[in-house]
């Protein structure tokens, strides 16, 4: 066995250990804090038409079928039933920036934890889970399937798939999801959105599916550390020395971050896409996934109650 083989075995063992840690943490969250939240928010999102029946007191007037009502002469309503099985698809951004950052954890590691929690929740509810990974070349598509073993495979891929050589365009993956999945699906886009460029593919996907932007924010977006840092942009081979102690540099950086946030928020609002903001922690082991998911679920529940 060569030294290179030893390194490969060590890396594989480390990956499997990380998957196992994520599985244990996510299982605890799924069966504890999040129990019921996933089902209440998403299981009612996909509905199928069942029948038309005569209106009775207490029915929602918004469900009246005006065509049948006009034809028969008395009110009739459309009846819907929850789909028995949902499909959850993760769209993974493999841009190099997803592995970057100054903290102990990368955006990709937090993405894996978000993915695990939602995938195991889906498996618990007998829903299918799939993955579309955006790297170099055509998007990698893992077809949705049931079961905890398949959910684990998805989590492993989110952690293990190689980084792209440069920032990737999410448009081909969104187009693939929109055109491949015939039934309504819940689509989570796992990305830092640093190179996000909205296009018609996003609008098409949002019209056909329930799209949620999982925005993973590294801490230095708000507070870069003081001192000198060598930085290299995605796809660039030439590092640049940046003096974060300079007020001028920090002000220019803050202005660029604010402008990026405004553009991204506006584009997602135009496409009517919900945003799930998950901060990348500055301390290893800190749970940022559970609070973010619970805030998001509460927002969806309140919005549904107001309709």
C-alpha positions as CSV (number, residue, x, y, z in Angstrom):
1,X,0.0,0.0,0.0
2,X,1.4,3.4,-1.0
3,X,1.5,6.5,1.1
4,X,-1.2,7.9,-1.2
5,X,-3.4,4.9,-0.5
6,X,-2.9,5.6,3.3
7,X,-4.0,9.2,2.8
8,X,-7.1,8.1,0.8
9,X,-8.1,5.6,3.5
10,X,-7.6,8.2,6.2
11,X,-9.7,10.7,4.3
12,X,-12.5,8.1,3.8
13,X,-12.5,7.2,7.5
14,X,-12.7,10.9,8.4
15,X,-15.6,11.3,6.0
16,X,-17.5,8.3,7.3
17,X,-17.0,9.5,10.9
18,X,-18.3,13.0,9.9
19,X,-21.4,11.4,8.3
20,X,-22.0,9.3,11.4
21,X,-21.7,12.4,13.7
22,X,-24.2,14.3,11.5
23,X,-26.5,11.3,11.5
24,X,-26.6,11.1,15.3
25,X,-27.1,14.9,15.7
26,X,-29.7,15.1,13.1
27,X,-31.6,12.1,14.4
28,X,-31.8,13.6,17.8
29,X,-33.1,16.9,16.3
30,X,-35.6,15.1,14.0
31,X,-37.1,13.1,16.8
32,X,-37.0,15.9,19.4
33,X,-37.3,19.6,18.6
34,X,-38.5,19.3,15.0
35,X,-41.0,16.5,15.6
36,X,-44.1,17.5,13.7
37,X,-42.8,20.7,12.3
38,X,-41.7,19.3,9.0
39,X,-45.0,17.5,8.5
40,X,-47.1,20.5,9.4
41,X,-45.2,22.9,7.1
42,X,-44.5,20.7,4.1
43,X,-47.0,17.8,4.0
44,X,-49.8,20.2,3.4
45,X,-48.0,22.0,0.7
46,X,-48.6,19.4,-2.0
47,X,-52.3,18.6,-2.6
48,X,-54.2,16.7,-5.3
49,X,-57.7,17.4,-6.6
50,X,-60.1,14.8,-5.3
51,X,-63.7,15.7,-6.3
52,X,-66.4,18.4,-6.5
53,X,-69.1,18.3,-4.0
54,X,-72.0,20.5,-2.9
55,X,-71.2,23.4,-0.6
56,X,-72.0,23.0,3.1
57,X,-71.8,25.5,5.9
58,X,-68.2,25.9,7.1
59,X,-66.6,25.3,3.7
60,X,-63.9,27.8,2.6
61,X,-65.6,30.1,0.0
62,X,-62.3,30.3,-1.8
63,X,-62.7,26.7,-2.8
64,X,-66.0,27.3,-4.7
65,X,-66.0,25.9,-8.2
66,X,-67.7,28.7,-10.1
67,X,-68.1,26.8,-13.3
68,X,-70.0,24.0,-11.7
69,X,-71.9,26.4,-9.5
70,X,-73.1,28.5,-12.5
71,X,-74.1,25.4,-14.4
72,X,-76.0,23.7,-11.6
73,X,-77.4,26.8,-10.0
74,X,-76.2,26.1,-6.4
75,X,-72.7,26.4,-4.9
76,X,-70.2,23.5,-5.3
77,X,-66.7,23.4,-3.9
78,X,-63.5,21.7,-5.0
79,X,-62.2,19.1,-2.6
80,X,-58.4,18.4,-2.3
81,X,-56.4,15.8,-0.4
82,X,-52.9,15.9,0.8
83,X,-50.4,14.0,-1.4
84,X,-49.5,10.7,0.3
85,X,-45.8,11.2,-0.6
86,X,-43.8,14.3,-1.1
87,X,-40.5,14.6,-3.0
88,X,-37.7,16.7,-1.4
89,X,-34.8,17.7,-3.7
90,X,-31.5,19.4,-2.6
91,X,-29.7,21.5,-5.1
92,X,-26.0,21.7,-4.0
93,X,-23.7,24.5,-4.9
94,X,-20.2,23.1,-5.3
95,X,-18.4,26.4,-5.8
96,X,-15.0,26.7,-4.1
97,X,-16.4,29.4,-1.8
98,X,-18.5,26.8,-0.1
99,X,-15.3,25.3,1.4
100,X,-13.8,28.7,2.2
101,X,-14.1,31.1,5.1
102,X,-12.1,31.9,8.2
103,X,-14.1,29.9,10.7
104,X,-13.7,26.3,11.9
105,X,-16.6,25.1,9.7
106,X,-17.3,25.7,6.1
107,X,-20.6,26.5,4.4
108,X,-20.5,23.0,2.9
109,X,-20.3,21.3,6.3
110,X,-23.3,23.3,7.5
111,X,-25.1,22.5,4.3
112,X,-24.6,18.8,5.1
113,X,-26.2,19.3,8.5
114,X,-29.2,21.1,7.1
115,X,-29.5,18.5,4.4
116,X,-29.3,15.6,7.0
117,X,-32.0,17.1,9.2
118,X,-34.4,17.6,6.4
119,X,-33.6,14.3,4.7
120,X,-34.1,12.3,7.8
121,X,-37.3,14.2,8.5
122,X,-38.5,13.3,5.0
123,X,-37.5,9.6,5.5
124,X,-39.4,9.5,8.8
125,X,-42.5,10.7,6.9
126,X,-41.9,8.2,4.0
127,X,-41.1,11.0,1.5
128,X,-38.5,10.7,-1.3
129,X,-35.2,12.6,-1.2
130,X,-33.0,13.5,-4.2
131,X,-30.0,15.6,-5.0
132,X,-28.8,17.8,-7.9
133,X,-25.1,18.8,-7.4
134,X,-23.7,21.7,-9.4
135,X,-20.0,21.4,-10.1
136,X,-17.8,21.3,-13.2
137,X,-19.7,19.9,-16.2
138,X,-23.3,18.8,-16.2
139,X,-25.2,18.7,-12.9
140,X,-25.0,15.4,-11.1
141,X,-28.5,14.0,-10.5
142,X,-29.4,11.5,-7.8
143,X,-33.0,10.4,-8.4
144,X,-35.4,10.8,-5.4
145,X,-35.9,7.6,-3.4
146,X,-37.3,6.5,-0.1
147,X,-35.5,5.3,3.0
148,X,-33.0,6.2,5.6
149,X,-30.1,4.6,3.7
150,X,-30.8,6.7,0.7
151,X,-30.9,9.8,2.9
152,X,-27.5,8.9,4.3
153,X,-26.2,8.6,0.7
154,X,-27.4,12.1,0.0
155,X,-25.6,13.5,3.1
156,X,-22.4,11.7,2.2
157,X,-22.5,13.2,-1.3
158,X,-23.1,16.7,0.0
159,X,-19.9,16.3,2.1
160,X,-17.7,14.3,-0.3
161,X,-18.4,15.6,-3.8
162,X,-15.3,17.5,-5.1
163,X,-15.3,21.3,-5.4
164,X,-15.8,22.9,-8.8
165,X,-12.8,24.7,-10.2
166,X,-14.6,28.0,-10.1
167,X,-17.9,29.5,-9.1
168,X,-20.8,27.6,-10.7
169,X,-24.0,28.7,-12.3
170,X,-27.1,27.2,-10.6
171,X,-29.3,27.7,-13.6
172,X,-28.7,24.3,-15.3
173,X,-29.5,22.5,-12.1
174,X,-32.7,24.5,-11.5
175,X,-33.7,23.8,-15.1
176,X,-33.1,20.1,-14.7
177,X,-35.3,20.0,-11.6
178,X,-38.1,22.0,-13.3
179,X,-38.1,19.8,-16.4
180,X,-37.4,16.4,-14.8
181,X,-39.7,16.3,-11.8
182,X,-43.3,16.0,-13.0
183,X,-45.0,16.2,-9.6
184,X,-44.8,19.1,-7.1
185,X,-41.6,18.9,-5.0
186,X,-39.9,20.8,-2.2
187,X,-36.6,22.1,-3.6
188,X,-33.9,23.3,-1.2
189,X,-31.1,25.3,-2.8
190,X,-28.0,25.0,-0.6
191,X,-25.6,27.8,-1.5
192,X,-23.8,30.9,-0.2
193,X,-25.3,32.7,-3.2
194,X,-22.1,34.7,-3.6
195,X,-22.1,34.2,-7.4
196,X,-25.9,34.0,-7.7
197,X,-27.2,35.3,-11.0
198,X,-31.0,35.1,-11.3
199,X,-32.5,33.9,-14.6
200,X,-35.6,32.4,-16.2
201,X,-34.6,28.9,-14.9
202,X,-35.2,30.1,-11.3
203,X,-38.7,31.5,-12.2
204,X,-39.7,28.3,-14.0
205,X,-38.6,26.1,-11.1
206,X,-40.4,28.3,-8.6
207,X,-43.6,28.1,-10.6
208,X,-43.6,24.3,-10.7
209,X,-42.2,23.6,-7.2
210,X,-41.9,25.0,-3.7
211,X,-38.3,26.4,-3.8
212,X,-36.5,27.4,-0.6
213,X,-33.1,29.2,-0.8
214,X,-30.9,27.9,2.1
215,X,-28.5,30.8,2.3
216,X,-25.3,29.9,4.2
217,X,-23.5,33.0,5.5
218,X,-19.9,32.8,6.7
219,X,-19.2,35.2,9.6
220,X,-16.7,37.3,7.8
221,X,-19.4,38.7,5.6
222,X,-20.4,40.9,8.5
223,X,-17.2,41.1,10.5
224,X,-13.9,40.2,8.7
225,X,-11.1,39.7,11.2
226,X,-8.6,42.6,11.8
227,X,-5.1,42.3,10.4
228,X,-3.5,41.1,7.1
229,X,-5.0,38.2,5.1
230,X,-4.0,36.6,1.9
231,X,-7.2,36.1,-0.1
232,X,-7.8,34.3,-3.4
233,X,-11.0,34.6,-5.4
234,X,-12.8,31.5,-6.8
235,X,-11.1,30.5,-10.0
236,X,-8.2,32.8,-9.4
237,X,-4.6,31.6,-9.0
238,X,-3.2,34.9,-7.7
239,X,-3.7,35.7,-4.0
240,X,-4.2,39.3,-2.9
241,X,-3.0,40.8,0.4
242,X,-5.8,42.6,2.2
243,X,-5.4,44.9,5.2
244,X,-8.6,44.5,7.2
245,X,-7.4,47.0,9.7
246,X,-7.9,49.8,7.2
247,X,-11.2,51.7,7.7
248,X,-11.3,52.4,4.0
249,X,-11.0,48.7,3.1
250,X,-13.6,47.7,5.7
251,X,-16.0,50.4,4.5
252,X,-15.7,49.4,0.8
253,X,-16.1,45.7,1.8
254,X,-19.2,46.4,3.8
255,X,-20.7,48.4,0.9
256,X,-20.1,45.5,-1.5
257,X,-21.7,43.0,0.9
258,X,-24.7,45.2,1.4
259,X,-25.2,45.7,-2.3
260,X,-24.9,41.9,-2.9
261,X,-27.5,41.2,-0.2
262,X,-29.9,43.8,-1.7
263,X,-29.5,42.2,-5.2
264,X,-30.0,38.7,-3.9
265,X,-33.0,39.5,-1.7
266,X,-34.7,41.4,-4.5
267,X,-34.2,38.5,-7.0
268,X,-35.5,35.9,-4.6
269,X,-38.5,38.1,-3.7
270,X,-39.4,38.6,-7.4
271,X,-39.4,34.8,-7.9
272,X,-41.5,34.4,-4.6
273,X,-38.9,32.2,-3.1
274,X,-38.6,31.8,0.7
275,X,-35.2,32.3,2.3
276,X,-33.8,30.1,5.1
277,X,-30.8,31.9,6.4
278,X,-28.3,29.7,8.3
279,X,-25.2,31.3,9.7
280,X,-21.9,29.4,9.6
281,X,-20.7,29.4,13.2
282,X,-17.5,30.8,14.6
283,X,-17.2,28.0,17.1
284,X,-17.0,24.3,16.2
285,X,-19.9,22.3,17.6
286,X,-22.4,25.2,17.9
287,X,-25.8,24.2,16.8
288,X,-27.0,26.8,14.2
289,X,-29.2,24.4,12.2
290,X,-32.0,23.8,14.7
291,X,-32.7,27.5,15.6
292,X,-32.7,28.5,11.9
293,X,-35.0,25.7,10.9
294,X,-37.5,26.4,13.7
295,X,-37.6,30.1,12.8
296,X,-38.3,29.1,9.2
297,X,-41.0,26.6,10.1
298,X,-42.6,29.1,12.4
299,X,-42.7,31.7,9.6
300,X,-44.3,29.3,7.2
301,X,-46.9,28.2,9.8
302,X,-47.8,31.8,10.6
303,X,-48.1,32.7,6.9
304,X,-50.3,29.7,6.4
305,X,-52.6,30.6,9.3
306,X,-53.1,34.1,7.8
307,X,-54.3,32.8,4.4
